[in-house]
Amino acid sequence: MASTRTTSPRRPRPVRRPVGVRLTSGARRQHLIHVAADLMTRHGVDAVLLGDVATAGGVSRQLVYKFFPSRQALIRAVLEDFADALTQEFGRRLMHGLPANLEEATHVFVEAVCETIEAKGAGPWHLMDSKGPDPDLGRLGQGIMQKLIVPWHGRISRVTGMDERDATIVARMLVAAGRAVLDLWCAGEVSREEAVRFAARGVSALLEAFPTAPATAAPRRLRPAARGPRRRGSRPSRD
């Protein structure tokens, strides 16, 4: 019996210090974000300190402060960079064809998450659902995650006929289910293909527990009332 090969996400390429290359301001800022994301993935969010980022990036601490006045500003930039990359990857995949239902949309979205994790590292993804000791970072990560799932509220509402409040709750349930499978992939316990398949099936099974919105029937046209037979020689009465 063939065994299923399980692989964790490929680690992003090591961050190389730009030697002898003068970077533009935007490129330098992006490089520091990459350095911070790499530290976050390898050692956790506690390793993302401005001094350590400066050392790993081969720049002075003053230069890091120039772009990020605080540690929270740097972590916010890392999360926003991850979210932007995920949104672009999801949009790129949708260009090949719009999903026919939520299960197909979930398949595309999870594939986009996997691709982004392999490009940016798993650290930012894990921080988006952080329930660690730092409540400020937890709120920051969850706020960015919320922006990512807001577009799903309308899709869920159209499929199930739910109001906005119920669709928001179901969207959070779907994200929790998807995260559970992606965590297994990040830990190397399931393959990427299995993670995508299980996430899509989980969404389908969850939505089956809710009634589907009935199809809207076309309005019926009222026929004019039938008039009785007209007698010969009779004229319509006048008031």
C-alpha positions as CSV (number, residue, x, y, z in Angstrom):
1,M,0.0,0.0,0.0
2,A,1.5,3.3,-1.1
3,S,2.0,5.8,1.7
4,T,0.9,9.4,1.4
5,R,3.9,11.7,1.5
6,T,3.3,14.5,3.9
7,T,5.4,17.6,3.5
8,S,5.4,20.9,5.5
9,P,5.6,24.2,3.6
10,R,8.8,25.0,1.9
11,R,10.7,27.5,3.9
12,P,11.1,30.9,2.1
13,R,14.6,31.5,0.7
14,P,17.0,32.8,3.3
15,V,17.2,36.6,3.4
16,R,20.4,37.7,1.9
17,R,22.0,41.0,2.9
18,P,22.3,43.3,-0.1
19,V,26.0,43.8,-0.4
20,G,27.3,46.6,-2.6
21,V,23.8,47.4,-3.8
22,R,22.1,50.7,-3.2
23,L,18.4,50.0,-2.6
24,T,15.7,52.5,-3.1
25,S,13.7,53.6,0.0
26,G,10.8,51.3,-1.0
27,A,13.0,48.3,-1.7
28,R,14.8,48.8,1.6
29,R,11.5,48.9,3.5
30,Q,10.4,45.7,1.7
31,H,13.7,44.0,2.5
32,L,13.3,44.7,6.2
33,I,9.7,43.4,6.1
34,H,11.1,40.2,4.5
35,V,13.7,39.9,7.3
36,A,11.1,40.4,10.0
37,A,8.8,37.8,8.4
38,D,11.7,35.3,8.2
39,L,12.5,35.8,11.9
40,M,8.8,35.4,12.8
41,T,8.6,32.2,10.9
42,R,11.8,30.6,12.2
43,H,11.7,31.8,15.8
44,G,8.2,33.2,16.6
45,V,6.9,36.7,17.0
46,D,9.0,37.3,20.1
47,A,12.1,37.3,17.9
48,V,10.9,40.3,15.9
49,L,12.8,43.0,17.7
50,L,14.0,46.1,15.9
51,G,17.6,45.5,16.9
52,D,17.5,41.9,15.8
53,V,15.9,42.9,12.5
54,A,18.6,45.5,12.0
55,T,21.3,42.8,12.6
56,A,19.7,40.2,10.4
57,G,19.2,42.8,7.6
58,G,22.7,44.2,7.8
59,V,21.6,47.7,8.6
60,S,21.7,50.1,11.5
61,R,19.0,50.3,14.1
62,Q,18.4,53.9,13.2
63,L,17.6,52.9,9.6
64,V,15.0,50.4,10.9
65,Y,13.4,53.2,13.0
66,K,13.3,55.4,10.0
67,F,10.8,53.1,8.4
68,F,9.2,51.6,11.5
69,P,8.9,53.9,14.5
70,S,7.9,51.0,16.8
71,R,7.9,47.2,16.9
72,Q,4.1,47.1,16.5
73,A,4.4,49.2,13.3
74,L,6.9,46.7,11.9
75,I,4.7,43.7,12.8
76,R,1.7,45.4,11.3
77,A,3.7,46.0,8.1
78,V,4.6,42.2,8.0
79,L,0.9,41.2,8.4
80,E,-0.3,43.7,5.8
81,D,2.4,42.5,3.4
82,F,1.2,38.9,3.8
83,A,-2.5,39.9,3.4
84,D,-1.7,41.9,0.2
85,A,0.2,39.0,-1.2
86,L,-2.6,36.6,-0.4
87,T,-5.2,38.8,-1.9
88,Q,-3.2,39.1,-5.1
89,E,-2.6,35.4,-5.3
90,F,-6.3,34.7,-4.8
91,G,-7.2,37.2,-7.5
92,R,-4.7,35.7,-9.9
93,R,-6.2,32.3,-9.5
94,L,-9.7,33.6,-10.0
95,M,-8.6,34.9,-13.4
96,H,-8.5,31.3,-14.6
97,G,-12.2,30.9,-13.9
98,L,-14.8,32.0,-11.3
99,P,-15.7,29.2,-8.8
100,A,-19.2,27.8,-9.3
101,N,-19.9,27.4,-5.6
102,L,-18.4,28.0,-2.1
103,E,-16.6,24.7,-2.1
104,E,-14.7,25.6,-5.2
105,A,-14.0,29.1,-3.9
106,T,-12.6,27.6,-0.7
107,H,-10.4,25.3,-2.8
108,V,-9.0,28.3,-4.6
109,F,-8.6,30.3,-1.4
110,V,-6.7,27.6,0.5
111,E,-4.4,27.0,-2.5
112,A,-3.7,30.8,-2.4
113,V,-3.0,30.6,1.3
114,C,-0.6,27.7,0.8
115,E,1.2,29.5,-2.0
116,T,1.5,32.7,0.1
117,I,2.8,30.8,3.2
118,E,5.5,29.2,1.0
119,A,6.5,32.6,-0.4
120,K,6.2,34.7,2.8
121,G,6.6,32.1,5.6
122,A,4.0,30.7,8.1
123,G,4.8,33.2,10.8
124,P,2.5,36.0,9.6
125,W,-0.3,33.5,9.0
126,H,-0.1,32.1,12.5
127,L,-0.1,35.6,14.0
128,M,-3.3,36.4,12.3
129,D,-5.1,34.2,14.8
130,S,-2.8,34.9,17.8
131,K,-4.2,34.3,21.2
132,G,-0.9,34.8,22.9
133,P,0.1,36.9,25.9
134,D,0.2,40.2,23.9
135,P,-3.4,41.3,23.4
136,D,-2.4,44.2,21.2
137,L,-0.7,41.9,18.7
138,G,-3.6,39.5,18.9
139,R,-6.1,42.3,18.1
140,L,-3.8,43.5,15.3
141,G,-3.6,40.1,13.6
142,Q,-7.3,39.3,14.0
143,G,-8.2,42.7,12.6
144,I,-6.3,42.0,9.4
145,M,-7.7,38.5,9.2
146,Q,-11.2,40.0,9.5
147,K,-10.6,42.2,6.5
148,L,-9.6,39.2,4.5
149,I,-12.9,37.3,5.2
150,V,-15.3,40.2,4.9
151,P,-15.9,39.5,1.1
152,W,-17.0,36.0,2.1
153,H,-20.0,37.3,4.1
154,G,-21.9,38.2,0.9
155,R,-21.1,34.9,-0.8
156,I,-22.3,32.9,2.2
157,S,-25.4,35.1,2.5
158,R,-26.3,34.5,-1.1
159,V,-25.9,30.7,-0.9
160,T,-27.7,30.2,2.4
161,G,-30.1,33.2,2.6
162,M,-28.7,34.2,6.0
163,D,-28.7,37.7,7.3
164,E,-25.4,39.5,7.7
165,R,-24.9,38.6,11.3
166,D,-25.4,34.9,10.8
167,A,-23.2,34.9,7.7
168,T,-20.4,36.6,9.7
169,I,-20.6,33.9,12.3
170,V,-20.5,31.1,9.7
171,A,-17.5,32.8,8.0
172,R,-15.6,32.7,11.2
173,M,-16.4,29.0,11.6
174,L,-15.2,28.3,8.1
175,V,-11.9,30.2,8.8
176,A,-11.4,28.2,12.0
177,A,-11.9,24.9,10.1
178,G,-9.5,25.9,7.4
179,R,-6.9,27.1,9.8
180,A,-7.0,23.7,11.6
181,V,-6.2,21.9,8.4
182,L,-3.5,24.4,7.4
183,D,-1.9,24.0,10.8
184,L,-1.6,20.3,10.2
185,W,0.0,21.0,6.9
186,C,2.5,23.5,8.4
187,A,3.4,20.8,11.0
188,G,4.0,18.3,8.2
189,E,1.2,16.0,9.3
190,V,-0.8,16.2,6.0
191,S,0.2,17.0,2.5
192,R,-0.8,20.3,0.7
193,E,-3.2,18.4,-1.5
194,E,-4.8,16.8,1.5
195,A,-5.1,20.1,3.3
196,V,-6.8,21.7,0.3
197,R,-9.2,18.7,-0.1
198,F,-10.1,18.5,3.6
199,A,-10.7,22.2,3.8
200,A,-13.0,22.3,0.8
201,R,-15.0,19.2,2.1
202,G,-15.3,20.8,5.5
203,V,-16.8,23.9,4.1
204,S,-19.3,21.8,2.0
205,A,-20.3,19.8,5.1
206,L,-20.7,22.8,7.3
207,L,-22.9,24.6,4.8
208,E,-25.1,21.6,4.4
209,A,-26.2,22.2,8.0
210,F,-27.8,25.5,6.9
211,P,-30.8,25.9,4.6
212,T,-30.0,26.9,1.1
213,A,-31.6,30.2,-0.1
214,P,-34.7,29.3,-2.2
215,A,-34.6,30.4,-5.8
216,T,-36.4,33.6,-6.5
217,A,-39.5,32.9,-8.6
218,A,-40.3,35.2,-11.4
219,P,-43.4,37.4,-10.6
220,R,-46.6,36.0,-12.1
221,R,-48.4,38.3,-14.5
222,L,-52.1,38.8,-13.7
223,R,-54.4,38.1,-16.5
224,P,-57.2,40.7,-17.1
225,A,-60.5,39.6,-15.9
226,A,-62.6,37.8,-18.5
227,R,-65.6,39.7,-19.7
228,G,-68.9,38.1,-20.3
229,P,-70.3,37.7,-23.9
230,R,-71.6,40.9,-25.3
231,R,-75.2,40.9,-26.5
232,R,-75.9,42.2,-30.0
233,G,-77.1,45.7,-30.1
234,S,-76.2,46.4,-26.5
235,R,-74.1,49.4,-25.7
236,P,-71.9,50.0,-22.6
237,S,-73.8,51.9,-20.1
238,R,-72.8,55.4,-19.3
239,D,-73.0,56.9,-15.9
